[in-house]
């Protein structure tokens, strides 16, 4: 299941991504992937959560989420909700689903274990991550056009 989640969303993304904005959208996805992976590694190291399954044994993080689910979702939100107000609303909805549906579902599947963490802590992080990467990509685009 984790392998399917790792690859199938990318196939869907490739079919529907706006190819005219490919570089811009991919930059946003790459930033989400890097930041999410780093946060996952740091928080896991502090023992606030852990995982029972590893796709790659030397990488004990949930790479399906860090490398696929989050970047692909954030890229679609960025592509379809370009105005800040609509983007924020979409991020709040996605963050709600990630924090209060996705994370508990991973716990129920015994993939994800919380130790000193609560789902409510994840909620603002998901939102802030989306706002930050959108701001950063738009800032980079504005500077590259000058």
C-alpha positions as CSV (number, residue, x, y, z in Angstrom):
1,X,0.0,0.0,0.0
2,X,2.8,2.4,0.9
3,X,4.5,1.8,-2.5
4,X,1.2,2.5,-4.3
5,X,0.8,5.7,-2.4
6,X,4.4,6.6,-3.3
7,X,3.9,6.3,-7.1
8,X,0.3,6.6,-8.2
9,X,-0.3,10.2,-7.1
10,X,2.7,11.3,-9.3
11,X,1.0,9.6,-12.3
12,X,-2.2,11.5,-11.6
13,X,-0.3,14.7,-11.1
14,X,1.6,14.3,-14.4
15,X,-1.7,13.9,-16.2
16,X,-3.3,17.0,-14.7
17,X,-0.5,19.4,-14.0
18,X,-0.5,22.7,-16.0
19,X,2.4,22.0,-18.2
20,X,2.8,25.8,-19.0
21,X,3.5,26.4,-15.3
22,X,5.5,23.1,-14.8
23,X,8.7,24.7,-13.5
24,X,6.9,26.9,-11.0
25,X,4.6,24.2,-9.7
26,X,7.5,21.7,-9.5
27,X,9.6,24.2,-7.5
28,X,6.7,24.5,-5.0
29,X,6.4,20.7,-4.8
30,X,10.2,20.3,-4.3
31,X,10.2,22.8,-1.5
32,X,7.3,21.0,0.2
33,X,9.1,17.7,-0.2
34,X,12.4,19.0,1.3
35,X,10.8,20.9,4.2
36,X,8.3,18.1,5.1
37,X,11.1,15.5,5.0
38,X,13.3,17.6,7.2
39,X,10.5,18.3,9.7
40,X,9.6,14.6,9.8
41,X,13.2,13.7,10.4
42,X,13.7,16.2,13.2
43,X,10.4,15.4,15.0
44,X,11.0,11.7,14.7
45,X,14.5,12.1,16.1
46,X,13.1,13.9,19.1
47,X,10.8,10.9,19.6
48,X,7.6,12.7,19.3
49,X,6.3,10.2,16.7
50,X,7.6,7.0,15.0
51,X,6.7,4.7,12.2
52,X,6.3,0.9,12.2
53,X,7.0,0.3,8.5
54,X,9.8,1.5,6.3
55,X,9.8,1.4,2.5
56,X,13.5,2.0,2.5
57,X,15.2,0.5,5.6
58,X,17.9,3.2,5.8
59,X,15.2,5.9,5.6
60,X,12.9,5.3,8.6
61,X,10.4,8.1,7.7
62,X,7.1,7.9,6.0
63,X,8.4,8.8,2.5
64,X,5.0,8.1,0.9
65,X,3.7,11.2,2.8
66,X,6.8,13.4,2.6
67,X,7.7,12.6,-1.0
68,X,4.2,12.2,-2.5
69,X,1.1,12.9,-0.6
70,X,2.1,16.3,0.7
71,X,3.9,17.7,-2.4
72,X,1.3,16.5,-4.9
73,X,-1.5,17.9,-2.8
74,X,0.2,21.2,-2.3
75,X,1.0,21.4,-6.0
76,X,-2.6,20.9,-7.0
77,X,-3.8,23.4,-4.5
78,X,-1.2,25.9,-5.8
79,X,-2.2,25.2,-9.4
80,X,-6.0,25.5,-8.9
81,X,-6.2,28.2,-6.1
82,X,-4.1,31.1,-7.3
83,X,-5.7,33.8,-5.2
84,X,-4.3,34.0,-1.7
85,X,-7.8,33.9,0.0
86,X,-8.9,30.8,-1.9
87,X,-5.4,29.3,-1.5
88,X,-5.7,29.8,2.3
89,X,-9.1,28.2,2.4
90,X,-7.9,25.2,0.4
91,X,-4.9,24.9,2.7
92,X,-7.2,24.9,5.8
93,X,-9.3,22.2,4.3
94,X,-6.3,20.1,3.3
95,X,-4.6,20.6,6.6
96,X,-7.8,19.6,8.4
97,X,-7.9,16.4,6.4
98,X,-4.2,15.7,6.9
99,X,-4.2,16.3,10.6
100,X,-7.6,15.0,11.7
101,X,-8.3,12.3,9.1
102,X,-5.0,11.2,7.5
103,X,-2.9,11.0,10.6
104,X,-5.5,9.1,12.7
105,X,-6.0,6.8,9.8
106,X,-2.3,6.0,9.7
107,X,-2.4,5.4,13.4
108,X,-5.4,3.0,13.0
109,X,-3.4,1.1,10.3
110,X,-0.5,0.9,12.8
111,X,1.9,2.8,10.5
112,X,2.2,5.9,12.6
113,X,2.7,6.1,16.4
114,X,2.3,9.3,18.4
115,X,4.4,9.6,21.5
116,X,4.6,13.3,22.6
117,X,2.6,14.7,19.7
118,X,-1.0,15.5,19.1
119,X,-2.7,15.8,15.7
120,X,-3.7,19.4,16.6
121,X,0.0,20.3,16.5
122,X,0.2,19.3,12.9
123,X,-2.7,21.4,11.7
124,X,-1.0,24.9,11.8
125,X,2.2,23.4,10.5
126,X,0.5,22.1,7.3
127,X,-1.1,25.5,6.8
128,X,2.1,27.5,7.4
129,X,4.1,25.2,5.1
130,X,1.6,25.9,2.3
131,X,1.6,29.6,2.9
132,X,5.4,29.8,3.1
133,X,6.1,27.8,0.0
134,X,3.5,29.8,-2.0
135,X,5.0,33.1,-0.8
136,X,8.6,31.9,-1.6
137,X,7.8,30.6,-5.1
138,X,5.9,33.8,-5.9
139,X,8.8,35.9,-4.6
140,X,11.2,34.0,-6.7
141,X,9.1,34.4,-9.8
142,X,8.7,38.1,-9.2
143,X,12.5,38.5,-8.8
144,X,13.3,36.4,-11.9
145,X,11.0,38.5,-14.1
146,X,12.7,41.8,-13.3
